[in-house]
Amino acid sequence: MAKAKIFISSVNEDGLKRLRKEAFSELRALGHEPMMWEENLGPWPAGTDPVVKCLEAVDEADIFLLFVGQRGGTYYKNVQRTVTHMEFIKAYDKGKTILIFVDTNVKAAFFGGIKRWMDEFLEQYIDESNHPPSPDAMMSALKQIPGIPGHIDPYVWFLLHDLSIRNVYLDDLSLGVTIDWKSYFSDLLRRGSMLLPLQYSIIENGKRLEQSEEAFRLLSELSAFMQTSEGIDYEAILKAIMHKMGGGIIEQRYGQYMAETIGSYKACIGATLYVHENEKMKFVAKYADVAWNRSFRLDDKSSYVALTFHLDKDTVHYTQAKQMFYCCFKYGSFVLTLHFPADPDWDNRKYVLYQESVNDAIINKNPYLVVLIKTILGGYLR
């Protein structure tokens, strides 16, 4: 049997302690390398963040094994997730093999009606508020449902709902029945589900150096278009900016602990430039085959250009009909819009759920380029 690192996760719950210990002992006896807090991970020296260390251990593992009972675990208010939930998100984001066992009574209650209620609550909340409910709001509402098992932590339902959204398979867990790990892992290997862990390595200083060099190259290109005998070559400027704005991934961040990939976008395919003049946003220039109008009224709520000017901040908008992100930079009297195709899995609901993450991913991908673009808008394009 192939050897694997297996991270064993669950809350510190009486009903799960024996199960965790048995799993650790049997998996080690089978020649694997199980990792568990009370056995070979913690506690760490004073001053060490245990959450960070647990997430690092998940990243090193080949398999993530989670037991879900009746308790939610330690809830971090600033992250709005429990430690166990963050461990799962890390494993899911890193493409680990994930094995989840849920107490049969808890699982039956969830799929017997609680899941349907949560789906409807989420849909209605988004329709009325145009943003998803916070975990606190969701759990507060769960406490008001008549007939919901009061002895089960509401966070357990929140966790299971997240697992169901991600289409993660949930195995049955009977607390009085010992799991035959040898047979289970033998079958897992026969099905080819044990994957080698993906390796992720990002050297932050190298990344920043690459970003600054990219901005410097753009500045060198733009200097030739600022002062010509025929005036400013706006189209050439937009072309140069557009070609520096590549695609990328969009991540949902969970405080200081981790980030989860939720989608992506493609490289910029076009750009438009407008300027505020006589209570309108007047067209200045465009590059590539993109839609444009000669002007927008400032009260035109359908115009991302006018809306960005009023908001007075950089914003990424989204149009489902065109599957397009529109990144709008505002500085002084100018609004620059860059068009980024969205991957097919984006829709209006997903955009509403992750709007802040979309803004952060596209606008802050290269902060040096953003500073340069603002300098151009504010100091050169007159």
Disulfide bonds with the S-S distance in Angstrom:
none
